[in-house]
Amino acid sequence: MTPAPPQRATVAGAMFLMATSAIGPGFITQTTQFTAQLGAAFAFAITVSIVVDIALQLNVWRVIGVSGLRAQDLGNRVLPGMGYLLAFFVVLGGLVFNIGNVAGAGLGANAMVGASPVVGGASTALIAIAIFLSRRAGVAMDRIVVLLGFLMIAMTGYVAIVSDPPVGDALRNVVLPERVDFLAITTLVGGTVGGYITYAGAHRLVDAGVRGPGHVDDISRASITGVLVTGLMRALLFLAVLGVVAAGVTLDPRNPTASAFRSAAGEFGLRAFGVVLWAAAITSVIGASYTSVSFLTSFHAGLERRRNLLVVGFIAVSTLAFVFAGAAPVPLLIFAGAFNGLILPLGLAVVLWVAVRRPDLMGSYRYPRWLAAVGVAGWLVTIYLGLRSLGGLVAIFE
């Protein structure tokens, strides 16, 4: 029997959940920092990361979507205990990122309306909690991440235009980079599809019932589009900052992205930065909390019944850590992205093992060999990049 076509809103929500989970305060900080360091050469790192991201997400979404099993359940089917190990690393990385997300929401609210960062962060967390306490939390989440995703792209696109970046130099560096930075590439991959972000959209589709061989086209299309949306936002932010840096402006190290937006578009640019950062932060709070908890609920039926309360608790813990420890520093956000990139090979190994060696978990679906080969190539790239970035990762805190 052919399954009914999934609701477009559900598929779009999963796609934007993945994209906006990636586009958080860490994403904005990393992009600005690397643009200031590498200039137009950063275009190569962005391009490589998008190619690797598509190869990885196509495999992750398809295996999880077709099997109908979340990543941790697949891990335990492959090797008992592997799912628990994967869940531990994903939840840990999600918590670190979420503290930064709440801090970013506070900074965004401060730039947007002048609110205290602590008040802004706590207020944003309360809004996210209210979403998960609503009766139709899933529908509300889907609509909010789509709306705010479009808002972020529009605002950043405007600043990218008015900053007048050297587009020709950026395009030339896509194919002929002046400099290749492996830490930058690994951090981008880790910040875009590493840790919990890898599974955000796929888990959302499984939870919404969009699973099985009959939904392969929807699953694949959503996975690619989600990466491209993230790549578009990364490219626009890169161009916005590049225009300012190329003009000789020295960015304020305390808040480099805010200073870039203000230099490009004046007071409106500062407010636009606040809107972008706040929208990026609250959608990432939603994505990190929802996905991290999805790694715990399948271990016990009682946890599944209390899913939304667990999400609320996750947000509350992250917020309390921010309030009592202060805003997460830039090195912590850079480290979190690189850390997620280092643990990415573990989860991807599970997914590829299922695709190649465990057809019994895929039902009647015959997994394409070319896709598995692309996934293996992407997996090897993540290992190589991870090893190359270890030295730079340690150097962050020296």
ChimeraX attribute file (.defattr): number of C-alpha atoms within 10 A of each C-alpha:
attribute: neighborCount
match mode: 1-to-1
recipient: residues
	/A:1	4
	/A:2	7
	/A:3	11
	/A:4	9
	/A:5	10
	/A:6	15
	/A:7	11
	/A:8	10
	/A:9	13
	/A:10	20
	/A:11	23
	/A:12	21
	/A:13	27
	/A:14	29
	/A:15	29
	/A:16	33
	/A:17	33
	/A:18	35
	/A:19	32
	/A:20	34
	/A:21	33
	/A:22	33
	/A:23	29
	/A:24	33
	/A:25	30
	/A:26	29
	/A:27	27
	/A:28	23
	/A:29	20
	/A:30	24
	/A:31	24
	/A:32	26
	/A:33	21
	/A:34	21
	/A:35	22
	/A:36	21
	/A:37	12
	/A:38	17
	/A:39	23
	/A:40	29
	/A:41	24
	/A:42	27
	/A:43	26
	/A:44	23
	/A:45	25
	/A:46	21
	/A:47	17
	/A:48	15
	/A:49	24
	/A:50	24
	/A:51	15
	/A:52	21
	/A:53	27
	/A:54	22
	/A:55	23
	/A:56	31
	/A:57	26
	/A:58	21
	/A:59	25
	/A:60	25
	/A:61	29
	/A:62	27
	/A:63	31
	/A:64	27
	/A:65	29
	/A:66	24
	/A:67	23
	/A:68	24
	/A:69	22
	/A:70	21
	/A:71	27
	/A:72	25
	/A:73	22
	/A:74	24
	/A:75	25
	/A:76	16
	/A:77	17
	/A:78	18
	/A:79	11
	/A:80	12
	/A:81	14
	/A:82	20
	/A:83	23
	/A:84	17
	/A:85	15
	/A:86	23
	/A:87	24
	/A:88	16
	/A:89	20
	/A:90	27
	/A:91	22
	/A:92	17
	/A:93	21
	/A:94	29
	/A:95	23
	/A:96	19
	/A:97	30
	/A:98	31
	/A:99	26
	/A:100	30
	/A:101	36
	/A:102	35
	/A:103	30
	/A:104	31
	/A:105	35
	/A:106	31
	/A:107	28
	/A:108	32
	/A:109	28
	/A:110	21
	/A:111	22
	/A:112	20
	/A:113	12
	/A:114	14
	/A:115	15
	/A:116	15
	/A:117	22
	/A:118	22
	/A:119	16
	/A:120	24
	/A:121	29
	/A:122	23
	/A:123	17
	/A:124	24
	/A:125	25
	/A:126	15
	/A:127	13
	/A:128	21
	/A:129	22
	/A:130	12
	/A:131	20
	/A:132	21
	/A:133	14
	/A:134	12
	/A:135	9
	/A:136	10
	/A:137	14
	/A:138	18
	/A:139	15
	/A:140	14
	/A:141	21
	/A:142	20
	/A:143	17
	/A:144	18
	/A:145	28
	/A:146	20
	/A:147	13
	/A:148	20
	/A:149	24
	/A:150	14
	/A:151	16
	/A:152	22
	/A:153	18
	/A:154	16
	/A:155	18
	/A:156	24
	/A:157	18
	/A:158	16
	/A:159	26
	/A:160	24
	/A:161	15
	/A:162	15
	/A:163	23
	/A:164	17
	/A:165	21
	/A:166	15
	/A:167	13
	/A:168	9
	/A:169	15
	/A:170	22
	/A:171	15
	/A:172	15
	/A:173	21
	/A:174	18
	/A:175	12
	/A:176	14
	/A:177	18
	/A:178	14
	/A:179	14
	/A:180	16
	/A:181	18
	/A:182	18
	/A:183	23
	/A:184	26
	/A:185	27
	/A:186	31
	/A:187	31
	/A:188	29
	/A:189	30
	/A:190	30
	/A:191	31
	/A:192	30
	/A:193	29
	/A:194	30
	/A:195	34
	/A:196	34
	/A:197	28
	/A:198	29
	/A:199	25
	/A:200	28
	/A:201	31
	/A:202	34
	/A:203	26
	/A:204	26
	/A:205	25
	/A:206	20
	/A:207	16
	/A:208	16
	/A:209	14
	/A:210	26
	/A:211	26
	/A:212	22
	/A:213	22
	/A:214	16
	/A:215	19
	/A:216	18
	/A:217	11
	/A:218	19
	/A:219	27
	/A:220	19
	/A:221	14
	/A:222	25
	/A:223	29
	/A:224	19
	/A:225	17
	/A:226	26
	/A:227	27
	/A:228	17
	/A:229	20
	/A:230	24
	/A:231	21
	/A:232	16
	/A:233	24
	/A:234	25
	/A:235	20
	/A:236	20
	/A:237	25
	/A:238	27
	/A:239	28
	/A:240	27
	/A:241	31
	/A:242	27
	/A:243	25
	/A:244	25
	/A:245	22
	/A:246	16
	/A:247	14
	/A:248	9
	/A:249	15
	/A:250	14
	/A:251	20
	/A:252	11
	/A:253	11
	/A:254	10
	/A:255	13
	/A:256	18
	/A:257	25
	/A:258	25
	/A:259	21
	/A:260	27
	/A:261	28
	/A:262	20
	/A:263	22
	/A:264	25
	/A:265	18
	/A:266	13
	/A:267	12
	/A:268	14
	/A:269	23
	/A:270	22
	/A:271	23
	/A:272	25
	/A:273	27
	/A:274	26
	/A:275	24
	/A:276	27
	/A:277	30
	/A:278	31
	/A:279	28
	/A:280	30
	/A:281	34
	/A:282	30
	/A:283	29
	/A:284	32
	/A:285	32
	/A:286	27
	/A:287	30
	/A:288	34
	/A:289	29
	/A:290	27
	/A:291	27
	/A:292	27
	/A:293	26
	/A:294	27
	/A:295	23
	/A:296	19
	/A:297	16
	/A:298	16
	/A:299	14
	/A:300	9
	/A:301	10
	/A:302	10
	/A:303	16
	/A:304	16
	/A:305	11
	/A:306	11
	/A:307	19
	/A:308	21
	/A:309	16
	/A:310	21
	/A:311	23
	/A:312	22
	/A:313	15
	/A:314	22
	/A:315	26
	/A:316	18
	/A:317	15
	/A:318	24
	/A:319	27
	/A:320	14
	/A:321	20
	/A:322	22
	/A:323	18
	/A:324	9
	/A:325	10
	/A:326	15
	/A:327	20
	/A:328	21
	/A:329	11
	/A:330	18
	/A:331	14
	/A:332	16
	/A:333	25
	/A:334	24
	/A:335	23
	/A:336	24
	/A:337	28
	/A:338	28
	/A:339	22
	/A:340	30
	/A:341	27
	/A:342	24
	/A:343	20
	/A:344	26
	/A:345	21
	/A:346	17
	/A:347	26
	/A:348	23
	/A:349	16
	/A:350	23
	/A:351	25
	/A:352	21
	/A:353	17
	/A:354	22
	/A:355	27
	/A:356	14
	/A:357	10
	/A:358	15
	/A:359	15
	/A:360	11
	/A:361	19
	/A:362	21
	/A:363	13
	/A:364	12
	/A:365	17
	/A:366	11
	/A:367	18
	/A:368	10
	/A:369	11
	/A:370	9
	/A:371	17
	/A:372	20
	/A:373	15
	/A:374	17
	/A:375	25
	/A:376	19
	/A:377	14
	/A:378	22
	/A:379	22
	/A:380	14
	/A:381	15
	/A:382	25
	/A:383	18
	/A:384	14
	/A:385	21
	/A:386	26
	/A:387	15
	/A:388	15
	/A:389	22
	/A:390	16
	/A:391	11
	/A:392	17
	/A:393	18
	/A:394	10
	/A:395	9
	/A:396	12
	/A:397	9
	/A:398	6
